[in-house]
Each structure stands twice: as structure tokens, then as C-alpha cells.
Amino acid sequence: MGVLALLWGSGFLWIKIALDHGLTPGWIAFLRCLLGAGVLLALAYGAGQRLPGLRDRRTWGRLAVAAFFCNALPFLLFGVGERTVDSGVAGVLNATTPLWSLLLGLGLGAERPLGAARLGGLLLGFTGVLLIFAPWSDGSGLLSGGALALLAAGASYALAFAYMARRLTGGGTAPLALSAAQLLTATVLSVPALAVPALSGPHLAPGGSERLFPAWTGTGVLAVVVLGIFATGLTFHLNYRMIAEEGPTSAATVGYLLPVVSVTLGALVLDEPLTARVVAGMAVVLVGVWLSRGSGRRSIVKATARAARRRPAPTAKAR
């Protein structure tokens, strides 16, 4: 769990470093998907898992939707957002995904009317976001393009998770192969962003002529390589192992550690300001998320208790 939280939470740091050393949001998203897909393809091949067949248009169509909202779009939005927002704050805003999931479920009628605790958690979570940006101080932080892009990335994840739970689970394709196919699809979907000047160039060379690639540095390239291989591809694999070995509740707990990791790394490595307001806002967001997931936790506990009651008593030999 610690390794997964460190790798996953460090992604915001690597994005910021890549941006500071010449890479642009479009190229970061594309290379991240490409490298992550390469890792998962190698792992799937080693495990003997095969991608969906080319004739399986239904699965590939669903993968395209999932890849857009779970990978291509949020990866791009995180790059756009971190142009102007600290990496630690980006990690905190990523933690709002469960709040967006709850709002989406209410809008689609998939959630029952909220109880007092979950409603309080929802309101508390977004109050934490307000606390971080303090719009009453300058009136622009929360409505800046970077902040809105990061919040939109969290909402995109929520939409993707809801879609994937309905359309991409329970099929015949093995999980690693399915993830590899999804990131491979996301790589293709990230290509159009490379043609948008505001996202990826073209850039002016010192002599005034246009060039496709920005002035990448070795540090920037190394950052995006680590981001793609470790903070994307390997984290997918570790997350599946966590779910398989420890259960979904333990895997979900990692989400509470990501903003802590991102804020800590941002302060230690990039010297980002670790103000009391940001720390307090992060705490409020995480408490809000915890409260908003209350019914989910209770249902897991109840299901475990029912299973224990149905389980036959151990024999004398087993004791």
C-alpha cells in the first residue's frame, strides 16, 4: 500500500517537473499513455494474457470511451492545470473524485437520497476546495483556468469509473490485458492534442522558425519516463494486485494517501509553499470524502458479517 501510494501520489510531482523543463501538456499525456501501455503490454504478455480481438468492436468501442475519460482527457487536464497550480494542490483536487462520483450518481438516479452524514461529507469536501483557493482573498484562485482544469480532471475520472463499472467488468478479457488495451487506446486518443498549439506547440526556435518539439531537457524527459513507467503503468499493476490480495476496501484506502504524498513531495522537492490553509483544506477534503463514502463502508461491513454467519463452524481438526 505504501509503495502504491508513493508511486501514484508522485505523479503530480513528475508532471510539474516535466512542465518546468520544456514538455507541454499534450506531449506529457501522450508519452505517459504510451509508456504506461508498454509496461502493461509487457506484463500482460508475461502473464499469458491476450488483448481483445480486433473483431471485438463492442469491447474496443467501450475501451475508447473509458480511455478518453479515464486517461487521455484527465492526463491532459492535469498538465494544463499544473501550469499554474502547485503539484501538491493538484493531488488534493484529485481526491475530490469520489465527491464527483456521488454527484454523478445522484444526477443519474443511481444513488438514493443522501443521509445527513453523506450530505455533510459532500458539502465539507467542496468546502475544503474553497479553503485551499480562498476565493475571498483575491477572487480569482478557484476560477482560474488551472484550478478548473484540475477539478474537471477529477470529474472525468468519476464519469469514467461509473462507465467502466457498468460496461467493462465481468467480461472475458483478463484485467492486465484489458488495462493494456485501454492505455493503448488512450495513446491514440492523445494524438490530436499534439496538433493544438496551445497544448503542444509548434514552438519557435531561437532563429524564429517553427519546430514541432519544444526545448526538452534531460530532466524533463526523465520525469515523463518515470511518470509513464512507474506512476502509470506499474501503478495499474500494483492496484490490481492490491485488490486481488487485500480487497477493494484496502485499495480504496490508498486514495486517502495520495494528496498527503503529493503535498509532501511538492514541499520537499519543489519547495512549494506548505501553508496552514492548504494543509487544513486537504484535511477537510479528506474528511468530506470519508464521510461521503460512509454507506459504502457500511455495506462492506454488513456483507462481511453475513458471509461470516453463513460460513460453517470449523471442525476440531481445523482448530
MARTI-988886 format. One record per residue (C-alpha): residue in three letters; y, x, z. Coordinates in Angstrom, 1 decimal, padded with zeros to 4 digits. Each point is the difference from the previous one (the first is absolute). Layout:
R_aa_c2_c1_c3
R_ALA_Y_X_Z $
...
% end
This chain:
R_aa_c2_c1_c3
R_MET_000.0_000.0_000.0 $
R_GLY_002.4_002.9_000.8 $
R_VAL_-000.7_001.8_-003.3 $
R_LEU_000.5_-003.2_-001.9 $
R_ALA_003.2_-000.9_001.8 $
R_LEU_001.4_003.6_-000.6 $
R_LEU_-000.9_000.1_-003.7 $
R_TRP_001.2_-003.6_-000.7 $
R_GLY_003.1_000.2_002.1 $
R_SER_001.0_003.4_-001.5 $
R_GLY_000.3_-001.6_-003.5 $
R_PHE_003.7_-000.9_000.7 $
R_LEU_000.7_003.6_000.9 $
R_TRP_-001.5_001.3_-003.3 $
R_ILE_001.9_-002.6_-002.0 $
R_LYS_003.3_001.2_001.5 $
R_ILE_-000.8_003.6_-000.6 $
R_ALA_-001.0_-000.6_-003.6 $
R_LEU_003.3_-001.9_-000.5 $
R_ASP_002.0_002.8_001.6 $
R_HIS_-001.6_002.5_-002.3 $
R_GLY_000.6_-001.5_-003.4 $
R_LEU_-002.6_-002.7_-000.5 $
R_THR_001.1_-003.6_-000.7 $
R_PRO_-001.5_-003.3_001.2 $
R_GLY_-001.7_-000.7_-003.3 $
R_TRP_-001.8_003.3_-000.2 $
R_ILE_-001.0_-000.1_003.6 $
R_ALA_-001.6_-003.4_-000.4 $
R_PHE_-001.8_001.0_-003.2 $
R_LEU_-001.3_003.4_001.3 $
R_ARG_-001.0_-001.6_003.4 $
R_CYS_-002.1_-002.6_-001.8 $
R_LEU_-001.5_002.5_-002.4 $
R_LEU_-001.0_002.5_002.7 $
R_GLY_-001.3_-002.7_002.4 $
R_ALA_-002.1_-001.4_-002.8 $
R_GLY_-001.4_003.4_-000.7 $
R_VAL_-001.1_000.4_003.6 $
R_LEU_-001.6_-003.4_000.1 $
R_LEU_-001.7_000.4_-003.3 $
R_ALA_-001.6_003.3_001.2 $
R_LEU_-001.1_-001.7_003.3 $
R_ALA_-001.4_-003.0_-001.8 $
R_TYR_-001.9_002.2_-002.5 $
R_GLY_-001.4_002.0_002.9 $
R_ALA_-001.1_-003.2_001.7 $
R_GLY_-001.7_-001.3_-003.2 $
R_GLN_002.5_-002.8_-000.4 $
R_ARG_001.1_-001.2_-003.4 $
R_LEU_003.2_-001.6_-001.1 $
R_PRO_000.0_-003.6_-001.3 $
R_GLY_-001.2_-000.3_-003.6 $
R_LEU_002.6_-000.1_-002.7 $
R_ARG_-001.2_-003.4_-001.0 $
R_ASP_000.7_-001.4_003.4 $
R_ARG_003.4_-001.2_-000.9 $
R_ARG_000.2_-002.3_003.0 $
R_THR_-000.3_002.8_002.5 $
R_TRP_002.3_002.3_-001.9 $
R_GLY_002.6_-002.8_-000.2 $
R_ARG_-000.1_-000.5_003.7 $
R_LEU_000.1_003.7_000.6 $
R_ALA_003.2_000.1_-002.1 $
R_VAL_001.7_-002.5_002.3 $
R_ALA_-001.1_001.8_003.1 $
R_ALA_000.9_003.4_-001.4 $
R_PHE_003.5_-001.2_-000.8 $
R_PHE_000.9_-001.6_003.3 $
R_CYS_-002.0_002.4_002.3 $
R_ASN_000.6_003.3_-001.8 $
R_ALA_002.3_000.3_-003.0 $
R_LEU_002.9_-002.1_001.3 $
R_PRO_000.1_001.0_003.7 $
R_PHE_-000.5_003.7_-000.8 $
R_LEU_003.0_-000.2_-002.3 $
R_LEU_002.0_-002.0_002.5 $
R_PHE_-000.6_002.5_002.7 $
R_GLY_001.3_002.8_-002.2 $
R_VAL_003.1_-002.1_-000.8 $
R_GLY_000.5_-000.9_003.7 $
R_GLU_-000.3_003.5_001.3 $
R_ARG_002.7_001.3_-002.2 $
R_THR_002.4_-001.4_002.6 $
R_VAL_-002.1_-000.9_003.0 $
R_ASP_-001.7_002.5_002.4 $
R_SER_-003.7_000.4_-000.3 $
R_GLY_-000.6_-001.0_003.6 $
R_VAL_001.9_-003.3_-000.5 $
R_ALA_-002.1_-000.6_-003.2 $
R_GLY_-003.1_000.2_002.1 $
R_VAL_001.3_-002.5_002.4 $
R_LEU_000.9_-002.4_-002.7 $
R_ASN_-003.5_000.4_-001.5 $
R_ALA_-001.3_-001.4_003.3 $
R_THR_001.7_-003.4_-000.8 $
R_THR_-002.8_-000.7_-002.5 $
R_PRO_-001.9_-002.3_002.5 $
R_LEU_003.2_-002.0_000.6 $
R_TRP_000.3_-000.5_-003.8 $
R_SER_-003.6_-001.0_-000.1 $
R_LEU_000.6_-002.7_002.7 $
R_LEU_003.0_-001.3_-001.9 $
R_LEU_-002.0_-000.1_-003.3 $
R_GLY_-002.8_-001.8_001.7 $
R_LEU_002.4_-002.6_001.4 $
R_GLY_001.6_-000.5_-003.4 $
R_LEU_-003.4_-000.5_-001.7 $
R_GLY_-001.3_-002.2_002.7 $
R_ALA_-002.7_002.4_000.9 $
R_GLU_001.3_000.4_003.6 $
R_ARG_000.1_-002.8_002.6 $
R_PRO_003.3_-000.7_001.7 $
R_LEU_000.9_002.9_002.2 $
R_GLY_-000.4_000.0_003.7 $
R_ALA_002.8_001.3_002.3 $
R_ALA_-001.5_003.5_000.2 $
R_ARG_-000.4_000.5_-003.7 $
R_LEU_003.4_-001.5_-000.8 $
R_GLY_001.6_002.2_002.6 $
R_GLY_-001.8_003.0_-001.5 $
R_LEU_001.2_-000.8_-003.5 $
R_LEU_003.6_-000.3_001.2 $
R_LEU_-000.3_003.0_002.2 $
R_GLY_-001.3_002.2_-002.9 $
R_PHE_002.9_-000.7_-002.3 $
R_THR_002.4_000.3_002.9 $
R_GLY_-001.3_003.6_000.3 $
R_VAL_000.9_000.6_-003.6 $
R_LEU_003.5_-001.3_000.7 $
R_LEU_000.2_002.3_003.0 $
R_ILE_-000.9_003.1_-002.1 $
R_PHE_002.6_-000.6_-002.6 $
R_ALA_002.7_-001.5_002.3 $
R_PRO_001.8_-002.0_-002.8 $
R_TRP_002.6_-001.0_002.6 $
R_SER_001.2_003.7_000.1 $
R_ASP_000.8_000.6_-003.6 $
R_GLY_-001.2_-003.1_-001.8 $
R_SER_-001.9_001.8_-002.7 $
R_GLY_-003.2_001.6_001.4 $
R_LEU_-002.4_-002.9_-000.2 $
R_LEU_001.4_-001.2_-003.4 $
R_SER_-000.1_003.4_-001.6 $
R_GLY_-002.2_000.5_-003.0 $
R_GLY_-002.3_002.4_001.8 $
R_ALA_-000.6_-002.3_003.0 $
R_LEU_-000.7_-003.0_-002.3 $
R_ALA_-002.4_002.1_-002.1 $
R_LEU_-002.0_001.0_003.1 $
R_LEU_-000.1_-003.6_001.3 $
R_ALA_-001.1_-001.1_-003.5 $
R_ALA_-002.8_002.6_000.1 $
R_GLY_-001.3_-001.5_003.2 $
R_ALA_000.1_-003.5_-001.5 $
R_SER_-001.8_001.3_-003.1 $
R_TYR_-002.8_001.4_002.2 $
R_ALA_-000.3_-003.4_001.7 $
R_LEU_-000.3_-001.8_-003.3 $
R_ALA_-002.6_002.5_-001.2 $
R_PHE_-002.1_-000.3_003.1 $
R_ALA_-000.1_-003.7_-000.2 $
R_TYR_-001.0_000.1_-003.6 $
R_MET_-002.6_002.7_000.5 $
R_ALA_-001.6_-001.9_002.9 $
R_ARG_-000.5_-003.0_-002.3 $
R_ARG_-000.8_001.6_-003.3 $
R_LEU_-001.4_003.5_000.5 $
R_THR_-002.4_-000.3_003.0 $
R_GLY_-003.7_-001.0_-000.2 $
R_GLY_-000.5_001.2_-003.5 $
R_GLY_-002.7_002.2_-001.3 $
R_THR_002.1_003.2_-000.4 $
R_ALA_-000.3_002.6_002.8 $
R_PRO_003.2_000.5_002.1 $
R_LEU_000.7_003.6_-001.0 $
R_ALA_-000.5_-000.7_-003.7 $
R_LEU_002.2_-003.1_000.3 $
R_SER_002.8_002.0_001.7 $
R_ALA_-000.3_002.7_-002.7 $
R_ALA_000.3_-002.6_-002.7 $
R_GLN_003.0_-001.5_001.7 $
R_LEU_001.9_003.3_000.3 $
R_LEU_-001.0_000.8_-003.6 $
R_THR_001.6_-003.3_-001.1 $
R_ALA_003.0_000.7_002.2 $
R_THR_000.5_003.3_-001.8 $
R_VAL_000.2_-001.8_-003.3 $
R_LEU_002.4_-002.6_001.4 $
R_SER_002.2_002.8_001.3 $
R_VAL_000.6_001.5_-003.4 $
R_PRO_002.8_-002.5_-001.1 $
R_ALA_002.2_001.2_002.9 $
R_LEU_000.0_003.5_-001.5 $
R_ALA_002.1_-001.4_-002.9 $
R_VAL_002.7_-001.4_002.3 $
R_PRO_002.8_002.6_000.4 $
R_ALA_001.1_-001.3_003.4 $
R_LEU_-003.6_000.6_001.4 $
R_SER_-001.3_003.0_-001.9 $
R_GLY_002.6_001.6_-002.3 $
R_PRO_000.7_001.1_-002.6 $
R_HIS_002.0_002.8_001.7 $
R_LEU_002.6_002.3_-001.3 $
R_ALA_-000.8_003.7_-000.3 $
R_PRO_002.7_002.5_000.9 $
R_GLY_001.0_000.3_-003.6 $
R_GLY_000.5_-003.7_-000.3 $
R_SER_-003.1_-000.9_-002.0 $
R_GLU_-002.4_-002.7_001.3 $
R_ARG_-003.4_000.8_001.3 $
R_LEU_-002.8_-002.2_001.2 $
R_PHE_-000.9_001.8_003.2 $
R_PRO_002.5_000.5_002.8 $
R_ALA_000.5_003.4_001.7 $
R_TRP_-003.2_-000.1_002.0 $
R_THR_-000.6_002.7_002.6 $
R_GLY_-003.2_001.4_001.3 $
R_THR_000.6_-001.7_003.4 $
R_GLY_000.5_-003.4_-001.7 $
R_VAL_-003.1_000.3_-002.1 $
R_LEU_-002.1_001.1_003.1 $
R_ALA_001.4_-003.0_001.9 $
R_VAL_-001.1_-002.5_-002.6 $
R_VAL_-003.4_001.7_-000.4 $
R_VAL_-000.6_-000.4_003.8 $
R_LEU_001.3_-003.5_-000.2 $
R_GLY_-002.4_-000.9_-002.8 $
R_ILE_-003.1_001.8_001.1 $
R_PHE_000.1_-000.4_003.8 $
R_ALA_002.5_-002.8_000.9 $
R_THR_-001.3_-002.3_-002.8 $
R_GLY_-003.5_000.8_-001.3 $
R_LEU_-001.5_001.4_003.2 $
R_THR_001.6_-002.7_002.2 $
R_PHE_-001.7_-002.7_-002.1 $
R_HIS_-003.3_001.7_000.6 $
R_LEU_000.6_000.4_003.8 $
R_ASN_001.2_-003.6_000.3 $
R_TYR_-003.2_-001.3_-001.5 $
R_ARG_-002.0_002.3_002.3 $
R_MET_002.0_-001.2_003.0 $
R_ILE_-000.7_-003.7_-000.9 $
R_ALA_-003.7_000.7_-000.5 $
R_GLU_-000.6_002.1_003.1 $
R_GLU_002.6_-001.4_002.5 $
R_GLY_000.7_-003.5_-001.3 $
R_PRO_003.1_-001.6_-001.4 $
R_THR_001.8_-000.3_003.3 $
R_SER_000.0_003.8_000.5 $
R_ALA_001.1_000.5_-003.6 $
R_ALA_002.9_-002.5_000.5 $
R_THR_001.1_001.9_003.1 $
R_VAL_000.9_003.0_-002.2 $
R_GLY_002.9_-002.0_-001.3 $
R_TYR_001.7_000.2_003.4 $
R_LEU_-000.2_003.8_-000.1 $
R_LEU_001.5_000.5_-003.5 $
R_PRO_003.7_-000.6_001.0 $
R_VAL_-000.4_002.3_003.0 $
R_VAL_-001.4_002.7_-002.2 $
R_SER_002.7_-000.4_-002.7 $
R_VAL_002.9_000.0_002.6 $
R_THR_-001.4_003.0_001.8 $
R_LEU_-000.6_002.0_-003.2 $
R_GLY_003.4_-000.9_-001.4 $
R_ALA_001.7_001.3_003.2 $
R_LEU_-002.1_003.1_000.3 $
R_VAL_-000.2_001.1_-003.7 $
R_LEU_003.1_-001.4_-001.6 $
R_ASP_002.3_-000.1_003.0 $
R_GLU_000.6_-003.7_-000.5 $
R_PRO_002.1_-001.5_002.9 $
R_LEU_-002.3_-001.5_002.6 $
R_THR_002.5_-002.4_001.6 $
R_ALA_-000.7_-002.3_002.9 $
R_ARG_000.7_-003.0_-002.3 $
R_VAL_-002.6_001.1_-002.6 $
R_VAL_-002.6_000.5_002.7 $
R_ALA_000.8_-003.3_001.7 $
R_GLY_-000.1_-001.8_-003.4 $
R_MET_-003.4_001.5_-000.8 $
R_ALA_-001.4_-001.2_003.4 $
R_VAL_001.4_-003.5_-000.6 $
R_VAL_-001.6_-000.1_-003.5 $
R_LEU_-003.4_001.1_001.3 $
R_VAL_000.1_-002.5_002.9 $
R_GLY_000.9_-002.7_-002.4 $
R_VAL_-002.8_000.9_-002.3 $
R_TRP_-002.5_000.0_002.9 $
R_LEU_001.1_-003.4_001.1 $
R_SER_-000.1_-001.4_-003.5 $
R_ARG_-003.6_001.1_-000.4 $
R_GLY_-001.1_-001.7_003.3 $
R_SER_-002.1_-002.8_-001.4 $
R_GLY_-001.9_002.5_-002.2 $
R_ARG_-000.9_002.1_003.0 $
R_ARG_-001.1_-003.0_002.0 $
R_SER_-002.2_-001.2_-002.9 $
R_ILE_-001.7_003.4_-000.1 $
R_VAL_-000.6_000.0_003.8 $
R_LYS_-001.4_-003.6_-000.2 $
R_ALA_-002.3_000.9_-003.0 $
R_THR_-001.3_003.1_001.9 $
R_ALA_-000.6_-002.2_003.1 $
R_ARG_-001.9_-002.6_-002.0 $
R_ALA_-002.1_002.7_-001.6 $
R_ALA_-000.8_001.5_003.4 $
R_ARG_-001.1_-003.4_001.3 $
R_ARG_-002.3_-000.5_-003.0 $
R_ARG_-001.5_003.5_000.3 $
R_PRO_-003.5_-000.1_001.7 $
R_ALA_-000.4_001.7_003.3 $
R_PRO_-001.4_003.5_-000.2 $
R_THR_-003.7_000.4_000.8 $
R_ALA_-001.2_002.1_002.9 $
R_LYS_-000.9_002.8_-002.4 $
R_ALA_003.4_000.0_-001.5 $
R_ARG_001.6_000.3_003.4 $
% end
